[in-house]
Amino acid sequence: MDLHKPPIMVCSPHSQAELIDTLVAQKVLKSPEVINAMKAVDRKFFLPPGVSDEHSYDLVWATQTLSSPFIHALALEELKDLVSPGSSVLDIACGTGYLTACFAELVGPSGKVIGLDCDHDVVQGAAVSIAENCPHLAPLLSSGTLQFITTQDLSEGYSSAAPYDAIHVGAGSTLHDIARPLQQLKMPGALMAPINTGHWMYDYMVMRKEAHVRFPSLRGTRVGFRYFEPVEEGEYASQQGNLPSSS
């Protein structure tokens, strides 16, 4: 299969519209529904406290609580077949809530989106960001369609609202870390996470829970690029190119 490459470095976009146009031009964003969802949620409102506005639309800039636009686009495109009006989504390690808000755009008022994080202040900030800056999504917060929840152990997932059509994990994980969340998927369902492959390196993978004639199966596929674990709060040390294809 063809794996997604990190975006070619170009002049940083200066608005959400320019960011989307750049991701489309580089063939990272392809689906109209995903393009519209990202257009509707402006990333500048989800920057962590103290971060300069200059990073609002940088293609690959990221922190511990906000992934890069490239990763957000990759996750939405990979899970789009399971995330549509009425779907149920769990966003583990949701950070400042940008991707969670995009999932809410896709599932609408008939769906369910849970943003889960272990940092209470970050979770509270995510809800405030949406309430104050995304008026079209604020009613989803009020109705409970969109929720942000604090937990002490992200590896437990959130069984109270299970099962889910799709689960996204925003933090570097091991296969052990995602074992419980995988049990919270519907059939069919999919979980996307950066999986630790050793030596501080992570591969973006999608684990698909599929139904077959005789028994269910779980299939993992590399879908993204490999990156190094952050060496300090603020930015990733490196993001590297293509992974070898997997069968």
ChimeraX attribute file (.defattr): number of C-alpha atoms within 10 A of each C-alpha:
attribute: neighborCount
match mode: 1-to-1
recipient: residues
	/A:1	10
	/A:2	12
	/A:3	16
	/A:4	18
	/A:5	19
	/A:6	20
	/A:7	16
	/A:8	11
	/A:9	9
	/A:10	9
	/A:11	9
	/A:12	16
	/A:13	18
	/A:14	14
	/A:15	15
	/A:16	18
	/A:17	14
	/A:18	14
	/A:19	23
	/A:20	22
	/A:21	16
	/A:22	20
	/A:23	19
	/A:24	15
	/A:25	12
	/A:26	14
	/A:27	13
	/A:28	20
	/A:29	22
	/A:30	14
	/A:31	14
	/A:32	8
	/A:33	16
	/A:34	23
	/A:35	19
	/A:36	14
	/A:37	20
	/A:38	26
	/A:39	17
	/A:40	17
	/A:41	21
	/A:42	20
	/A:43	23
	/A:44	17
	/A:45	19
	/A:46	23
	/A:47	22
	/A:48	17
	/A:49	9
	/A:50	6
	/A:51	11
	/A:52	10
	/A:53	12
	/A:54	11
	/A:55	18
	/A:56	24
	/A:57	22
	/A:58	21
	/A:59	24
	/A:60	19
	/A:61	16
	/A:62	21
	/A:63	17
	/A:64	17
	/A:65	21
	/A:66	23
	/A:67	22
	/A:68	19
	/A:69	24
	/A:70	21
	/A:71	21
	/A:72	18
	/A:73	22
	/A:74	21
	/A:75	24
	/A:76	25
	/A:77	18
	/A:78	17
	/A:79	23
	/A:80	16
	/A:81	12
	/A:82	19
	/A:83	26
	/A:84	20
	/A:85	16
	/A:86	15
	/A:87	20
	/A:88	26
	/A:89	31
	/A:90	30
	/A:91	26
	/A:92	26
	/A:93	27
	/A:94	29
	/A:95	31
	/A:96	31
	/A:97	30
	/A:98	27
	/A:99	28
	/A:100	26
	/A:101	29
	/A:102	24
	/A:103	33
	/A:104	29
	/A:105	25
	/A:106	22
	/A:107	21
	/A:108	18
	/A:109	20
	/A:110	13
	/A:111	20
	/A:112	23
	/A:113	32
	/A:114	25
	/A:115	28
	/A:116	28
	/A:117	27
	/A:118	17
	/A:119	18
	/A:120	16
	/A:121	12
	/A:122	20
	/A:123	24
	/A:124	15
	/A:125	19
	/A:126	25
	/A:127	20
	/A:128	18
	/A:129	19
	/A:130	23
	/A:131	17
	/A:132	11
	/A:133	15
	/A:134	16
	/A:135	10
	/A:136	12
	/A:137	22
	/A:138	17
	/A:139	15
	/A:140	23
	/A:141	18
	/A:142	11
	/A:143	10
	/A:144	13
	/A:145	19
	/A:146	25
	/A:147	20
	/A:148	23
	/A:149	17
	/A:150	17
	/A:151	17
	/A:152	11
	/A:153	12
	/A:154	19
	/A:155	18
	/A:156	16
	/A:157	26
	/A:158	22
	/A:159	14
	/A:160	7
	/A:161	14
	/A:162	16
	/A:163	20
	/A:164	28
	/A:165	25
	/A:166	29
	/A:167	30
	/A:168	25
	/A:169	24
	/A:170	24
	/A:171	18
	/A:172	18
	/A:173	17
	/A:174	16
	/A:175	13
	/A:176	10
	/A:177	17
	/A:178	21
	/A:179	13
	/A:180	16
	/A:181	24
	/A:182	23
	/A:183	14
	/A:184	23
	/A:185	23
	/A:186	16
	/A:187	15
	/A:188	17
	/A:189	23
	/A:190	27
	/A:191	27
	/A:192	26
	/A:193	24
	/A:194	25
	/A:195	23
	/A:196	19
	/A:197	13
	/A:198	10
	/A:199	8
	/A:200	12
	/A:201	16
	/A:202	21
	/A:203	22
	/A:204	22
	/A:205	19
	/A:206	23
	/A:207	19
	/A:208	21
	/A:209	22
	/A:210	15
	/A:211	13
	/A:212	9
	/A:213	5
	/A:214	6
	/A:215	7
	/A:216	12
	/A:217	12
	/A:218	13
	/A:219	11
	/A:220	15
	/A:221	17
	/A:222	24
	/A:223	24
	/A:224	24
	/A:225	21
	/A:226	23
	/A:227	19
	/A:228	17
	/A:229	17
	/A:230	17
	/A:231	11
	/A:232	10
	/A:233	10
	/A:234	14
	/A:235	15
	/A:236	19
	/A:237	11
	/A:238	11
	/A:239	14
	/A:240	11
	/A:241	14
	/A:242	14
	/A:243	17
	/A:244	11
	/A:245	11
	/A:246	11
	/A:247	7
